[in-house]
Amino acid sequence: MQVRSAVIPAAGMGTRFLPVTKAVPKELLPIGDQPALQLVIDEALGAGIDHIVLVSSRDKPAIESYFAPSPELVESLEAKGKSDVAERLRAIGRDWRVSIVYQDSPRGLGHAVGCARDAVGDHPFAVLLPDEIMGDSSLLAQMNGVCLSTGGSVVGLKQVPRNEVSAYGVIDPGGPVDDDGVVPVQGLVEKPPAGEAPSDLIIIGRYVLTADVFDEIAALKPGAGGELQLTDALLAQALRSPFHGVLSRIARHDTGTPFGFLAAAIEIGLDDPEMGPDLRAFLATLT
C-alpha cells in the first residue's frame, strides 16, 4: 500500500506576518512566482502522493479560492498568448485531488491532524508543516518507504548543536543511525532542557504516520495552553510499535518568521534557473 495522502495544517492566522495576513493567508504569500503552499504541495506530489488534505480555517476563504477552477481567467490568458501561465492554472488539482477540512479552534498540532481523520481514512499518510520548505521530495519519499517497510510511523530529523535542542521535539534513539540516515526511535521529548535531552536529533516538520495515530490523538489530554500535542500521540505509538526517524540530508527553509521567509525566498530564487542569474547579479551590487 502506497502513502497517497498528505495532510497540510494551514489553519493558523499567521500573526507574525500581520497586517498582510489579515487579508492574505501566509501560505499563499509568494516565494518567487509560486505560493509557498504550492511548493509544499509539489514536494508531496514528487513523493508519489496524489491526495492533499488542507486543514484550514473558515476565516481564510482565499485558501479555497486558490484551488477553485478559473476557466474564464485561463481563457483570457490563452487569448493574450500567455499559455504557460494558463497551463499552470489548469494544473492545480488536475492530476491530484484536494480535500479541505476545517479546524474550528486553534487547539494545537495534534488537534489539527486529527481534523483530517475522515479525509485520510485508514491508510498511512504524510504530514507536511507549511512553515518548512524542503529542497526536494527525496526525504519524504524515503520516509514513505520506511513506513511501508516497517509498518510504523516515521519522523523527519535534523541534527543540531546541543544548545539548540530545547526549542524542539527531540527523539530518544533506540539504536545508531544507519548508513541511510534511518534510526529506531524509542521515545520523544518535547522541548527538553539541553542537559536532559536524550539526543541532538530534533523532529522537523515532516511526518509519515500510520492511521492508528488518530486513536492516540483522540485520547490526548490538553497540555500547556490547552493544546493537544502531536508529539504526545507519537510517543504513545513509539512505546508500543515500530517507530523510526530519517535524518534529513537536503536543504530546509524555515519560513515561520518574516526574516526566515525572506531568506528562503532569496535562497530558492538563487537556485531558480530563470531568476537565479539576475538575482545573483543584483545581490552582488549590494556588497
N, C-alpha and C positions, 0 to 999 in steps of 0.2 A: 504494500500500500504506500503510495507516494504522499508526501506532505503537500497538499493542494491549496490550503487556506492560510492567509496571513492576517493577523489582527493588528491594526494600527490605532492605538489610543490617541485621539485627537480632540478630546472634549475640553481641554484646558483653555483658559481665556487669554493666555499669553501676556500676563500683567507686566512682565519685564519689558515688553515692546509697546506699551501704551505711549501715546494715544492711537497709533496706527491700528492696533488690534481691536480697538473699539468698533472699527468698520470692516477690517480685513483680517481673516484668520491668519495667524503666524505661519501655519503650514502652507499657505498659498503665497507667501512672500517669495519673490524670485531669487534664485541663485543663477546668475547668467540669464538665459532665456527660458528657464524651466522653474515652475514652482518647486519649493523644497519637497513638498509632499510627493510630487511626481518622481523625484529622484529616488525616494524610498520605495515607491511602488515599482519602479524599474528594477531595483535591486531584487525585490521579491520575484518579479517575473523572470529575471535572469536565473533564479534558482529553481525554476520549474513550477512555481506557484501560479495558479490561474484564478484564484478567488480572493479578492481583497475585502476585508471586513473593516470598515471605518467605524470606530466608536466616537461619535460626535456629540455635539450639544445642539439643542434646538435654537440656541442663541447664535448659531453660526450657519445660517442658511446658505452662505456662499460655498460651503463645502459641497452641498447637494448640487448647487448650480454648476460647479466645476465639472461634474460627471454627467450633467444633463446634455442630451444631443442638441446641436445647434445647426440644423440644416440650412437655415437662411444665411447664417454667418459663413458657413462653408461655401455655399453657392456664391456669395458675394466675393469671397476671397478667390475662388476659381475664376470668376469674371474679371478680376483685376490681375490675373496671371500669377497669383501667389499660391500656386498649387502645393508647394512644400509645407506651408503653414496650414493649409486646408487639410492636408493629409495627416498632419499631427493632431488636429482636432478630431478627425474621423477615427483615429487610432485609439482615442481614450475609451476604454471599455469594449473595444471591438473583439479582440481575441481573448479577453478575460472579463470577468464579471465583478461587480462591486455590490456589496450589501452595506447599508448604513443603518447602524443601531445607535441608540441614544443612552448616554449616561446622564440621568436627570439631576444628580447631585454629585459634587466632587468628593468622593469617599476613598480616594487612593487608587493606585495602580491595580491592586488585586480586584477591586470592585469594577474598574474599567474593563479588565479582561473578562471578568465574569459576565458582563453585559453581552458579550459576544457568544455566549453558550449556544443559543438556539441557532444562530447563523453558522457556527462551526460544526456542530453535531458531535459525533462520537469518534472523530478521527484526530490524529496528531496535527498540530497546527503551529505556525510560527507567530511570534510577537515581535514587531519592529517598532521601537520608540522613535517617533519622527524627529526628536531633537538630536538624533545622531545619524549622520550620513556616512556611509561606508564607501570605500574606494571602488569596490566591485561586488559581485554576488558570490564570490568564492567561499567566504566564511559561512554564509547562510546555507549554501549548497552542501558544504561539508557537515554542518550541524544537522541538516536534514538526513544525511546518510548515517550519521552516528545514532540519531534517534531511531531510525528504521532498523539498524543492525543490532542495537542493544535492547530495544523495546522500552527505553526510558527517556525521560526529559533531558534536555541539553541546554546549557547556558553559554553565551559568548563571554570570553575572558580577556583581560588585558593585564599585563604585569606593570606595576607602578612602584615608585620608591615607597618604602615603609611609612614615611611620614605623611603620605597622602591617603592611606587606606581608610582613615576614619571618616572620609566623606562618602564612602561607597558600601555596597554589599560585598562581602568577602567570602570566598569559599574555604572550606576546610578540606584539603585534598585527602583522598583515600589511597594515594599512591603517587608515583612520579609522573611527570608529563612525558608522554612518549614522543617518538620522532615526528609524528603527525600533529603534535600540539594537543593531543587529547589526554585528559586527566580524569580519573574517577573522583567523584565528589561524595563525601560522607556527611557534610554539614555546611550550613551557610549562616553567616552572622551579618546583621545589618549595622553598618557604621560602628565597628568596634574601635576602642582606643588603640593607637598604634602598637603599644606594648603588649596588647592582648590579642591582636589579630592572628588567626591561625595560618595566614599566608600573605603573600604580596600580590595575589591574583584577585582582581576585582571583577565584578559582574558588569558587563556593558549592556547596552540596550538591544540585545538580540537574544531571543529565546526560541527553542523548538520544544513544545510541551505535549505530553500525552493528555488525552481528554479527561482522565481521572483528576486532573488538577482542578477541574470545575467543582468537584465534590469537596476538595480541600478548601477552595475559596468560599464555598457556601457555608463551611463550618468555621470560618475565621471570626475571631473576636476583634472589635476595633482596638487599634493601638494608639500611639501618640497622635493627637489631633483628631481622633475619631476615625482614622483611615484604616482601610483593610490592606495590609501589606502583601504584595505578591511574594516577597521573599519568605514569609511565614508559610505560605502554601507550598512553596518549592522545598522548604526544609522538611515538611511533612512527607513529601514524595521521596526526598533523598534518604530519609530514615527507614523506608520500607521497600524501596525498589531501585533498579539501576538508575544512576544519575551521573552525568558526565559534563565536563566543561571542555570547550575548544578554545585554545589560545589564538587570538587574532594576530595575523601577520600582514594585514592590509591597512591602508590609510583609514583613519576615522576622524570625522569632523564633528565637534560638539557645537550645535547651533542654539543652545539653550539660553544664551545671553546675546545682547546686541553685538558685543565685540566678537564672540565666537562665530556668530552668523556672518559678520563682515570678513573675518579671517577665512571662513570656509568658502565664501564667495570668491575671494581672491585666489585661494589655492586651487579650487576647482576650475576657476577661469583660466589659470595658468596652464592647466592640463588640457584645456579645450583646443582642438586643432585649429579652429577658426578664430577664436578670440585670443588664444594664448599669446601669439607673437605680438599683437598690438598691445595687449595688456602688459606684457613684459617690457616692451619698449617704453610705454607710458610710465611704468613704475621706475624705470631707470632714470627718467628725467627728474624724479623727485629726490634722488640721492646725491 
